């Protein structure tokens, strides 16, 4: 298999709300849009984000339409503390404040207007020696 592009597609109530949110706070740019649909790209993300409005007749399979409970959209970043400070200053709804796991994952989570959870991560030196390489 030769993959030429990757995307994650999320079924949301308000496509414009999520689209505006990732453009404003995460730097994505719209590459394609239609009624109830928007595709966005980021030069560093490695995949595109696609938002589809809940209830679209063209959504297949219909049984998969709805909320993706437990889904996290995760991006690894270079300066987690700077991004955390910037996003807090922008008024982003932080649902998990910044913390560092014993294995070296420093992260925080935020939520967009449709309830999609985004997580920014930076890998740091594990604070617990049992997890060090």
C-alpha positions in Angstrom: 0.0 0.0 0.0 1.2 3.5 -0.9 -0.5 6.2 1.2 -0.6 9.5 -0.6 -2.4 11.6 2.0 -4.1 11.1 5.4 -7.2 12.7 7.1 -9.4 12.3 10.1 -13.1 12.9 9.5 -15.2 14.1 12.4 -19.0 14.3 12.4 -20.1 17.5 14.1 -23.3 19.5 14.6 -21.7 22.9 13.5 -19.0 22.5 10.8 -18.4 26.3 10.8 -17.7 26.4 14.6 -15.0 23.6 14.5 -13.5 25.0 11.3 -13.2 28.5 12.7 -11.8 27.1 16.0 -9.0 25.1 14.4 -8.1 28.0 12.0 -7.9 30.5 14.8 -6.2 28.4 17.5 -4.3 25.7 15.7 -3.4 27.3 12.4 -5.2 25.1 10.0 -6.3 26.5 6.6 -9.4 25.5 4.6 -8.6 23.6 1.4 -12.1 22.6 0.4 -15.7 23.3 1.5 -19.3 22.6 0.6 -22.6 22.6 2.4 -22.0 20.6 5.6 -18.4 19.8 4.8 -15.0 21.4 5.3 -11.5 20.0 4.8 -8.5 21.7 6.4 -4.8 21.3 6.2 -1.8 22.3 8.3 1.8 22.1 6.8 3.1 20.3 9.9 0.2 18.1 11.0 0.7 15.1 8.8 -3.0 14.7 8.2 -6.0 16.8 7.2 -9.0 17.5 9.4 -12.4 17.0 7.8 -15.6 18.1 9.4 -19.0 16.7 8.3 -22.3 18.0 9.6 -24.2 15.5 11.6 -27.2 14.2 9.6 -25.8 14.6 6.1 -27.5 12.1 3.7 -24.2 11.5 2.0 -22.5 10.3 5.3 -21.7 6.6 5.0 -22.1 4.4 6.8 -25.1 6.0 8.5 -24.7 3.9 11.6 -21.4 5.6 12.2 -22.9 9.1 12.3 -22.8 10.7 15.7 -20.3 11.7 18.4 -17.0 9.9 18.7 -16.9 9.7 22.4 -13.4 9.1 23.7 -11.8 10.4 20.5 -8.7 12.7 21.0 -7.2 14.7 18.1 -3.5 14.8 19.2 -0.6 16.9 18.0 3.0 16.8 19.2 4.5 20.2 19.5 7.9 21.7 20.2 7.1 24.1 23.1 4.1 22.9 25.1 4.4 25.6 27.7 4.4 28.4 25.1 1.4 26.9 23.3 -0.4 26.4 26.6 0.1 30.1 27.6 -0.9 31.3 24.2 -4.1 29.2 24.0 -5.1 30.2 27.6 -4.6 33.9 26.6 -6.8 33.3 23.6 -9.6 32.1 25.9 -9.6 28.5 24.7 -11.6 26.1 26.9 -8.8 24.0 28.6 -10.4 20.8 29.9 -7.3 19.2 31.2 -4.6 21.6 32.6 -1.0 21.0 31.6 0.6 18.1 33.4 3.5 15.7 33.0 3.1 11.9 33.1 5.8 9.7 34.7 6.8 8.4 31.3 7.6 11.9 30.0 4.4 12.9 28.2 3.7 16.6 29.0 0.3 17.5 27.7 -3.0 19.4 28.0 -6.4 19.1 26.4 -8.9 21.6 25.1 -12.4 21.4 23.6 -13.9 23.1 20.6 -17.5 24.4 20.3 -18.7 20.9 19.1 -17.1 19.0 22.0 -14.1 17.7 20.0 -11.2 17.2 22.3 -7.7 18.3 21.1 -4.6 17.4 22.9 -1.2 19.0 22.5 1.8 16.9 23.7 5.5 17.4 24.1 7.8 14.5 25.1 10.2 15.5 27.9 12.7 13.6 30.1 10.7 11.2 32.2 10.4 12.4 35.7 10.3 8.8 37.0 13.6 7.0 36.3 11.8 3.6 35.8 10.5 5.0 32.5 13.8 6.3 31.2 15.3 4.4 28.2 
